Amino acid sequence: MGLCSSVPGGKGKKVVKAKEKSKQDGSSAVDSDDGDEALEAKRHAQRCKTGYLINENMADGVSSVVLQAVRNSRRADANNMSTPDCVANAADVLFCDVQRPDSSASDNANADAAAAVSAVATGSSALPCSSQTCSGGASRGFESDVEAVLHEIERIVDQEYDVLLAELLLEKVIKRLSSEDLAEVLSAPVIERMKRKLDYLKTVGQACCCSDDVWFSVYKDGAQSIDGFIDKSDASVLHYKARITIPASLKSVMAVANEVDLMPTWNKLVVGTPEVIGRRTAHYMVLHYQMSMLGGMYKVDLLNEVRRFSDPRGGFLAEYIRSADGNHPCYSPPGSGFKRPTTEVKNVWVACGENSTVLIQVGKLKLPFSATKWLASSIGGIAGRFIVGGLMSNSLKASETGNPWEKRVEVDESGLYRRLSELVASRGSVDRMPTTGISQPSFKDADLEPYFQRGDVLELTHYRPAEKGKPGRSRTTMSL
């Protein structure tokens, strides 16, 4: 969501048709710009018939060990394993002689697989295998370890859009692959799709972590600030950067931002009810909403594609939000009397311990007229008073017993809030926590930059052959 560009959507026949289409063909699960592979990915999504949220029991009968383990870790009887630990244990299952449930599996193999996934989720050190041997992916109905690994990555990337989870899986399995298998994995089409998605994350980092002298202040209230500048090449483009400190946990803050149908309760600029079009996951959705400002003089209709990246190491959630254009499968024209500006927003929601969150947001608005400093300050003042103020006050309410978001956080259908709890407890979050005598978190935006330097694990040139003569290594084995 953007401070100046995130609001709920008007409803109409055209919007409903777009929604129905996306539900039928699964198109909203695929990036609007995923390239030549998008068509096959869409067909795959249609075959899987995943519906609104991810269903691990895919149509091909082979579920994802990693996604199932992460999902099972949210059970009340689980040992609250972290996502990295779940992935590490799931990698053990992936390369162990355990048959995953499918139409050709025996009863014993099915029981083994169920027990193995349960062991992953609950932290058991003993992985049940009938043969007590580990022979890789071929033993589970795949032709090779390569096929087994790519199956997992495709499920995570194309269906759940949890790109950093897929990257984490690759880190865990790479040392188990031969150099030939590694090269085959890294040359697969799904890896190219991962790279494109990671480029969005890098773009967020470049925008939110850098500083520039072109900004002028449009809103300032204590620790809350919004700066802006007018594009030199196009006076109708307004750039802005907001840095908002919220005295609440990341989970509470994101509950307010994520439960979009409740947005009108805190964002008084919203007209109607926000609407998610198509399938939604913890890390992806298409959001349609409308806003009215300046006494109705400026009315906007937004249709935004939201991509999320949760980093359990850095302790932050990044978002890349961009307008869905006419080529997007969920596209619908703006409502009567509303204009649709071209929107691009980058968010970093930074956990700073249990009771503090910092939002860094960089965005730009393509206005239907030339912007001026007066207009920028007027919009910034409105955003500061209504949106920032509403977000802060309701984030505090989201921590109270009986709040409107409480039940949704508890149910946690997509697993987002479980992941946010991990981000809050991460080392990065704890290091940023306000110290005694200091009410505000103290860190520079540039401190986050290393976490956005991703993608090396996807490049074959990042690996070198093991040195000759070292124990446990052959010349065909690659290592970090």
C-alpha positions in Angstrom: 0.0 0.0 0.0 1.2 3.5 -0.7 0.6 6.4 1.6 -0.6 8.4 -1.3 -1.7 5.6 -3.5 -3.3 2.8 -1.5 -7.0 2.6 -1.3 -9.9 0.3 -1.8 -11.7 -0.6 -4.8 -15.0 0.2 -6.4 -17.0 -2.8 -7.5 -18.6 -3.3 -10.9 -19.4 -5.8 -13.6 -16.0 -5.4 -15.2 -14.2 -6.0 -12.0 -16.3 -9.1 -11.2 -15.5 -10.5 -14.7 -11.8 -10.0 -14.1 -12.1 -11.7 -10.7 -14.0 -14.6 -12.2 -11.4 -15.0 -15.0 -8.5 -15.0 -12.5 -10.2 -17.7 -10.4 -10.8 -19.9 -13.4 -7.4 -19.9 -14.9 -5.2 -19.1 -11.9 -3.6 -16.3 -13.8 -3.2 -14.0 -10.8 -0.7 -16.4 -9.4 1.7 -15.5 -12.2 3.6 -12.2 -12.5 2.3 -9.9 -15.2 5.8 -9.8 -16.7 7.1 -13.3 -16.2 8.2 -13.6 -19.8 7.9 -16.6 -22.2 7.5 -19.1 -19.3 4.4 -17.3 -18.0 2.0 -19.2 -20.3 3.2 -22.6 -19.2 3.1 -21.5 -15.6 -0.5 -20.3 -16.0 -1.4 -23.7 -17.5 0.3 -25.4 -14.6 -1.7 -23.2 -12.2 -4.9 -24.2 -14.0 -4.1 -27.9 -13.8 -3.3 -27.6 -10.1 -6.6 -25.7 -9.4 -5.3 -24.3 -6.2 -8.2 -21.9 -5.6 -7.9 -19.0 -3.1 -5.1 -20.2 -0.9 -2.3 -22.8 -1.4 -3.4 -26.4 -1.3 -0.4 -28.8 -0.9 -2.4 -31.7 -2.3 -1.7 -30.8 -5.9 -3.5 -32.4 -8.8 -0.4 -34.4 -9.7 -0.6 -36.1 -6.3 2.8 -34.9 -5.2 2.9 -32.3 -2.5 5.7 -29.9 -1.5 7.7 -31.2 1.4 9.0 -27.7 2.2 5.6 -25.9 2.1 3.9 -28.7 4.0 6.6 -28.5 6.7 6.3 -24.8 7.0 2.5 -25.0 7.2 2.6 -27.8 9.8 5.0 -25.8 11.9 2.1 -23.5 12.6 0.2 -26.3 14.4 -0.5 -25.8 18.1 1.4 -29.0 18.9 4.5 -28.0 16.9 7.7 -26.9 18.5 7.7 -23.4 16.9 10.6 -24.2 14.6 11.9 -21.3 12.6 11.5 -21.3 8.8 15.3 -21.9 8.2 15.1 -24.9 10.5 12.0 -26.2 8.7 13.8 -25.9 5.4 16.9 -27.6 6.6 14.9 -30.5 8.0 12.8 -30.6 4.9 15.9 -30.8 2.8 16.8 -34.0 4.7 13.5 -35.4 3.9 13.8 -34.4 0.3 17.0 -36.3 -0.2 16.0 -39.2 2.1 14.4 -42.5 0.9 10.9 -41.4 1.8 8.1 -41.9 -0.7 5.7 -38.9 -0.8 2.0 -39.6 -1.1 0.9 -40.2 -4.7 -1.4 -42.5 -6.6 1.3 -45.2 -7.0 2.8 -45.1 -3.5 2.4 -48.1 -1.2 0.7 -47.8 2.2 4.0 -48.1 4.0 5.6 -45.4 1.8 2.6 -43.1 2.4 3.0 -43.6 6.2 6.7 -42.9 6.0 6.1 -39.7 4.1 3.4 -38.5 6.5 5.7 -39.3 9.5 8.7 -37.6 7.8 6.8 -34.3 7.2 5.5 -34.4 10.8 9.0 -34.8 12.0 10.1 -31.8 10.0 7.4 -29.7 11.5 7.9 -30.7 15.1 11.6 -30.8 15.1 12.2 -34.5 15.5 15.7 -35.5 14.8 14.8 -39.0 13.6 13.4 -39.1 10.1 11.5 -42.3 9.5 12.6 -44.3 6.4 11.5 -47.8 5.7 14.8 -48.8 4.1 16.9 -46.6 6.4 18.9 -45.5 3.3 19.0 -42.2 1.5 18.9 -42.5 -2.3 17.6 -39.1 -3.4 14.7 -37.9 -5.4 14.4 -41.0 -7.7 13.1 -43.1 -4.8 10.1 -40.8 -4.4 8.7 -41.1 -7.9 11.0 -38.5 -9.5 13.5 -39.5 -12.2 16.4 -37.7 -10.4 17.4 -35.4 -7.5 17.3 -32.5 -10.0 13.6 -33.2 -10.8 12.8 -33.4 -7.1 14.5 -30.1 -6.3 12.9 -28.3 -9.2 9.5 -29.7 -8.2 9.9 -28.0 -4.8 11.2 -24.7 -6.2 8.4 -24.5 -8.7 5.8 -25.1 -6.0 7.3 -22.4 -3.8 8.0 -19.8 -6.5 5.1 -20.2 -8.9 2.3 -21.1 -6.5 3.3 -19.4 -3.2 5.5 -16.6 -4.5 7.8 -17.1 -1.5 11.0 -16.4 -3.4 13.3 -16.1 -0.4 12.0 -19.4 0.9 13.0 -21.0 -2.4 16.4 -19.3 -2.2 16.9 -20.7 1.3 16.0 -24.2 0.1 18.7 -23.9 -2.7 21.3 -23.0 -0.1 20.4 -26.1 1.9 20.5 -28.6 -1.0 23.3 -27.3 -3.2 26.1 -29.2 -1.3 24.1 -32.4 -1.9 24.2 -32.0 -5.7 26.9 -33.0 -8.0 28.3 -30.2 -10.2 26.4 -31.6 -13.2 23.1 -31.7 -11.3 23.7 -28.2 -9.9 24.3 -26.8 -13.4 21.1 -28.4 -14.6 19.1 -27.0 -11.6 20.5 -23.5 -12.2 19.7 -23.5 -15.9 16.0 -24.4 -15.4 13.3 -21.9 -16.4 12.0 -21.5 -12.9 15.4 -20.2 -11.8 15.1 -17.4 -14.4 11.7 -16.6 -12.9 13.3 -16.5 -9.5 15.9 -14.0 -10.7 13.2 -11.7 -12.1 11.3 -11.8 -8.8 14.5 -11.1 -6.9 15.1 -8.1 -9.1 12.0 -6.6 -7.6 13.5 -7.0 -4.2 16.8 -5.4 -5.3 14.8 -2.5 -6.7 13.1 -2.0 -3.3 16.5 -2.0 -1.5 18.0 0.5 -4.0 15.1 2.9 -3.5 14.7 2.6 0.2 18.3 2.4 1.4 19.8 5.3 -0.6 19.8 9.0 0.2 19.6 11.9 -2.2 19.8 15.7 -2.0 16.8 16.3 -4.3 14.2 15.7 -1.6 12.2 18.5 0.1 10.1 18.1 3.2 6.3 17.8 2.7 5.4 16.5 6.1 7.2 16.4 9.5 5.9 15.4 12.9 8.4 14.1 15.4 9.8 10.8 14.1 7.4 10.8 11.2 8.5 12.4 7.9 7.5 12.5 4.3 9.8 14.0 1.7 9.2 14.6 -2.0 10.5 15.9 -5.3 9.1 16.6 -8.7 10.6 14.6 -11.6 12.8 16.8 -13.7 11.9 15.1 -17.0 8.1 15.0 -16.3 6.5 17.6 -14.1 3.4 15.3 -13.7 5.4 12.7 -11.8 5.7 13.2 -8.0 8.3 11.1 -6.1 8.0 10.7 -2.3 9.8 9.0 0.5 8.2 8.3 3.9 9.9 7.1 7.1 7.3 6.3 9.8 8.1 4.9 13.3 5.2 2.9 14.8 5.3 1.9 18.4 3.8 -1.5 17.8 5.1 -5.0 16.7 5.5 -5.7 13.0 2.7 -8.4 13.2 0.2 -5.8 14.6 1.2 -3.2 12.0 0.9 -5.7 9.1 -2.4 -7.0 10.4 -3.8 -3.4 9.9 -2.2 -3.1 6.4 -2.9 -6.7 5.3 -6.6 -7.1 6.2 -7.5 -4.8 3.3 -11.3 -5.0 3.7 -10.9 -3.3 7.1 -8.9 -0.4 5.6 -11.9 2.0 5.5 -12.0 1.8 9.3 -8.7 3.6 9.6 -8.0 5.2 6.2 -10.8 7.8 5.9 -9.7 8.6 2.3 -11.0 5.2 1.1 -14.2 5.0 -0.9 -16.1 1.7 -0.8 -14.5 -1.6 0.2 -11.1 -2.8 -1.0 -11.1 -5.9 -3.1 -8.6 -8.6 -3.7 -8.9 -10.0 -7.2 -7.9 -13.6 -7.8 -5.9 -16.0 -5.7 -4.0 -14.6 -2.8 -1.0 -15.9 -0.8 1.0 -14.4 2.0 3.4 -12.9 -0.5 1.2 -12.0 -3.5 -2.1 -10.3 -4.3 -3.8 -8.0 -6.7 -5.7 -5.2 -4.8 -8.4 -2.9 -6.2 -9.5 0.2 -4.3 -10.4 3.9 -4.6 -9.6 7.1 -2.7 -11.1 10.6 -2.7 -9.0 13.6 -1.6 -9.2 17.4 -1.5 -13.0 17.4 -1.1 -13.5 15.1 -4.0 -11.4 17.2 -6.4 -8.8 14.3 -6.7 -10.4 10.9 -7.0 -8.2 7.9 -7.8 -8.9 4.3 -8.7 -6.0 1.9 -8.1 -5.4 -1.7 -9.3 -2.1 -2.8 -7.7 -0.1 -5.9 -8.0 1.6 -6.5 -4.6 4.7 -8.7 -4.3 6.2 -9.4 -0.9 9.5 -10.7 0.3 9.9 -11.7 4.0 13.5 -12.1 5.2 13.7 -14.2 8.4 17.4 -13.2 8.8 17.2 -9.5 8.3 13.9 -9.2 10.2 11.9 -7.2 7.6 9.1 -7.5 5.0 9.7 -5.8 1.7 6.9 -5.0 -0.8 7.1 -4.0 -4.5 3.7 -2.6 -5.5 2.9 -1.6 -9.1 -0.2 -0.7 -11.1 -1.6 -3.6 -13.1 -1.7 -2.4 -16.8 -4.1 -3.4 -19.6 -2.1 -6.6 -20.3 -2.6 -7.9 -16.8 -5.1 -10.8 -16.5 -6.8 -9.0 -13.6 -7.1 -5.7 -15.3 -10.3 -3.7 -15.3 -10.8 0.0 -16.2 -11.2 2.7 -13.5 -14.7 3.5 -12.2 -16.7 6.4 -13.6 -15.4 9.8 -12.3 -12.1 8.2 -11.1 -8.7 8.5 -12.6 -6.0 5.8 -12.4 -2.5 7.1 -11.8 0.4 5.0 -12.7 1.7 3.8 -9.3 4.9 2.3 -8.2 5.6 1.9 -4.5 8.4 0.2 -2.6 8.0 -0.6 1.1 10.3 -2.0 3.8 8.5 -2.8 7.0 11.4 -3.1 9.5 11.0 -5.0 12.8 12.7 -3.4 15.7 12.1 -5.7 18.6 8.7 -6.6 20.1 7.2 -3.2 20.3 8.5 -1.1 17.4 8.3 -1.0 13.6 9.7 1.4 11.1 8.1 1.8 7.6 10.3 3.1 4.8 8.3 3.8 1.7 9.4 5.2 -1.6 6.9 5.8 -4.4 5.9 7.9 -7.3 2.6 9.1 -8.7 1.9 9.9 -12.3 -0.7 12.7 -12.0 -3.1 13.8 -14.7 -1.6 17.4 -14.4 1.7 19.0 -13.5 2.7 18.8 -9.9 3.9 21.8 -7.9 5.6 22.0 -4.5 2.3 23.4 -3.1 0.4 20.4 -4.4 3.1 18.0 -3.1 2.9 19.6 0.3 -0.9 19.5 0.3 -1.0 15.8 -0.6 1.8 15.0 1.9 0.0 16.8 4.6 -3.2 14.9 3.9 -1.3 11.6 3.8 0.5 12.5 7.1 -2.7 13.5 9.0 -5.1 10.8 7.7 -3.1 7.8 6.5 0.0 7.9 8.8 -2.1 8.9 11.8 -4.7 6.2 11.1 -2.0 3.5 10.6 -0.3 4.4 13.8 -3.4 4.6 16.0 -4.9 1.4 14.6 -1.6 -0.5 14.9 -1.8 0.2 18.6 -5.4 -1.0 18.7 -4.3 -4.2 16.9 -2.3 -5.1 20.0 -5.4 -4.8 22.3 -7.6 -7.7 23.2 -10.8 -8.1 21.2 -9.5 -5.9 18.3 -11.1 -6.4 14.8 -7.9 -8.1 13.5 -7.4 -10.5 16.4 -9.3 -13.5 15.0 -7.7 -13.2 11.6 -4.2 -13.1 13.0 -5.1 -16.2 15.1 -6.5 -18.2 12.2 -3.6 -17.1 9.9 -4.9 -18.7 6.8 -1.9 -17.8 4.6 0.9 -18.2 7.2 1.8 -14.5 7.0 1.5 -13.8 10.7 3.6 -16.8 11.7 6.4 -15.6 9.4 6.1 -12.0 10.8 6.5 -13.4 14.3 9.8 -14.9 13.1 10.9 -11.5 11.7 10.2 -9.8 15.0 12.3 -12.4 16.9 15.2 -12.4 14.4 18.7 -11.2 15.3 18.4 -8.2 13.0 15.2 -7.1 14.7 16.6 -7.5 18.2 19.7 -5.5 17.3 17.5 -2.6 16.1 15.4 -2.6 19.3 15.3 0.8 21.1 17.7 0.8 24.0 17.1 2.0 27.5 16.5 5.7 27.6 15.9 5.9 23.8 12.3 5.8 22.7 12.9 5.4 19.0 14.9 2.7 17.1 18.2 4.0 15.9 19.5 2.7 12.6 20.3 4.1 9.2 18.4 3.0 6.1 21.7 2.1 4.5 22.2 -0.5 7.2 19.7 -2.7 5.5 21.3 -2.6 2.1 23.4 -5.8 2.5 20.2 -7.8 2.9 19.0 -6.8 -0.6 22.2 -8.0 -2.3 20.6 -11.4 -3.3 20.8 -13.9 -6.1 24.3 -15.2 -5.9 23.0 -18.6 -5.0 21.3 -18.7 -8.4 24.5 -18.1 -10.4 26.7 -21.0 -11.4 29.7 -18.7 -11.5 29.3 -18.2 -7.7 30.5 -21.8 -7.1 34.1 -23.2 -7.5 35.3 -26.7 -7.7 36.5 -28.2 -4.4 40.3 -28.0 -4.0 42.2 -31.1 -4.9 43.2 -33.4 -2.0 40.8 -32.0 0.5 39.0 -34.8 2.5 35.4 -35.5 1.6 35.6 -33.6 -1.7 35.9 -34.7 -5.3 36.9 -32.5 -8.2 33.4 -32.7 -9.5 31.9 -31.4 -6.2 31.1 -27.8 -5.9 31.0 -25.8 -2.7 30.4 -22.2 -1.6 
